[in-house]
Amino acid sequence: MSDLQEIPDKPLRKGYTTGACATACVKGALLGLISQKKQEKVSVMLPVGETATFYLKDAIISEDKSAITTIKDAGDDPDVTHLAEITTTVSFNTTKEIIFKRGEGVGLVTLPGLEIAVGEPAINPVPRKMMTTVCHKMLSDYNLTDKGVTIEISVKDGEKLAKRTLNSRLGILHGISILGTSGIVTPFSAASYIASIQQGIDVALANNETRLLINSGARSEKALRSTFPDFPEVACIHYGNWIQETFEKIHKEKAIKVVNMGIMLGKASKLAKGHTNTHSNKTTWDKNFIYKLALDSGYNEEISSKVLALNMAGRLQEIFTFDAEEPFYQMLLQKCYEHCYKIAPNVILNLYLINNNNQIISYKKV
């Protein structure tokens, strides 16, 4: 999740969330339990108002319970759960309630701060509502309103897939989350990444952390860990390319007092000009801006003009020695600081510039 990919330059196919897939399985399994007949496909109304058809497989039906599986199709999104096998097992209960249980490969919530209580399976509110609605309608349609339904969701290799997400950092252990607010996966959507940033900050606050360590991803965090070796993992946030949204959330949460921010040289060259979305598909570094920044830092024309010949910002260290005493990098960090400070002026912000060799330069505030 933290290793951001380039967006393909072509029309992208949408897919379906784990929540939508689980809901389809609930409908297919419950139909199978009621009719004692295997279902090959079902249609489900998604929260966005669209109807989607899901193909089902591996139905197992007895008088007491029914299980069925679907394969998640995430479209062209680089989702770690693309092609995952999602299975639901349903049975009737006497409580008249819809009860959710965690099957193998679905995460368990172990930390406060999420929308789901500690000890519950990591099935988010919207998927729970979707599945509950399906159950209530079918119980009504088949005159079974005296019964409740117990739903167990499992995901094949879900615990292995979860290692490629930030679930463990959020306190979600042993598997993936059943997610989705619309039912639709929009390829390369920023929404899910931004939601994970906000969730991460919520979890940090719920665990009484008032200091954050924020980085663009795993690589920059690993480098900054040399400076903060004992920083609690629950307070480490990956902002990806979404600096604006991260600092808006930080500003909103008054309990946050200190933010330690690591930023790679390439992203810093964009942020310094005010680009708070640093994705390469959205912004490129401005060589003319960096050239003028070098002049403003006190370098002569001969040195500063070398910037104009570079093909990538990471090569700036070929001109300016990567050292905390080098005025260019302090000026670069000052500009980055100013743009972040505009968004969240009430926190103590410490900035750390990181190069590809994992060397670090601290911003020396004047």
Stockholm file with secondary structure:
# STOCKHOLM 1.0

chainA/1-366         MSDLQEIPDKPLRKGYTTGACATACVKGALLGLISQKKQEKVSVMLPVGETATFYLKDAIISEDKSAITTIKDAGDDPDVTHLAEITTTVSFNTTKEIIFKRGEGVGLVTLPGLEIAVGEPAINPVPRKMMTTVCHKMLSDYNLTDKGVTIEISVKDGEKLAKRTLNSRLGILHGISILGTSGIVTPFSAASYIASIQQGIDVALANNETRLLINSGARSEKALRSTFPDFPEVACIHYGNWIQETFEKIHKEKAIKVVNMGIMLGKASKLAKGHTNTHSNKTTWDKNFIYKLALDSGYNEEISSKVLALNMAGRLQEIFTFDAEEPFYQMLLQKCYEHCYKIAPNVILNLYLINNNNQIISYKKV
#=GR chainA/1-366 SS CCSCCCCCSSCCCCEECHHHHHHHHHHHHHHHHHHCSCCSEEEEECTTSCEEEEECEEEEECSSEEEEEEECCCTTSCCTTTTCEEEEEEEEESSSSEEEEECTEECEECSTTSSSCTTSBSBCHHHHHHHHHHHHHHHHHTTCTTCEEEEEEEETTHHHHHTTSSTGGGTEESEECBCCSSSEECTTCHHHHHHHHHHHHHHHHHTTCCEEEEESSHHHHHHHTTTCTTCCGGGEEECTTBHHHHHHHHHHCTTCCEEEEEEEHHHHHHHTTTCSBCCTTTCCCCHHHHHHHHHHTTCCHHHHGGGGGCSSGGGGGGTSCSCTTCHHHHHHHHHHHHHHHHHCTTSEEEEEEECTTCCEEECCCC
#=GC SS_cons         CCSCCCCCSSCCCCEECHHHHHHHHHHHHHHHHHHCSCCSEEEEECTTSCEEEEECEEEEECSSEEEEEEECCCTTSCCTTTTCEEEEEEEEESSSSEEEEECTEECEECSTTSSSCTTSBSBCHHHHHHHHHHHHHHHHHTTCTTCEEEEEEEETTHHHHHTTSSTGGGTEESEECBCCSSSEECTTCHHHHHHHHHHHHHHHHHTTCCEEEEESSHHHHHHHTTTCTTCCGGGEEECTTBHHHHHHHHHHCTTCCEEEEEEEHHHHHHHTTTCSBCCTTTCCCCHHHHHHHHHHTTCCHHHHGGGGGCSSGGGGGGTSCSCTTCHHHHHHHHHHHHHHHHHCTTSEEEEEEECTTCCEEECCCC
//
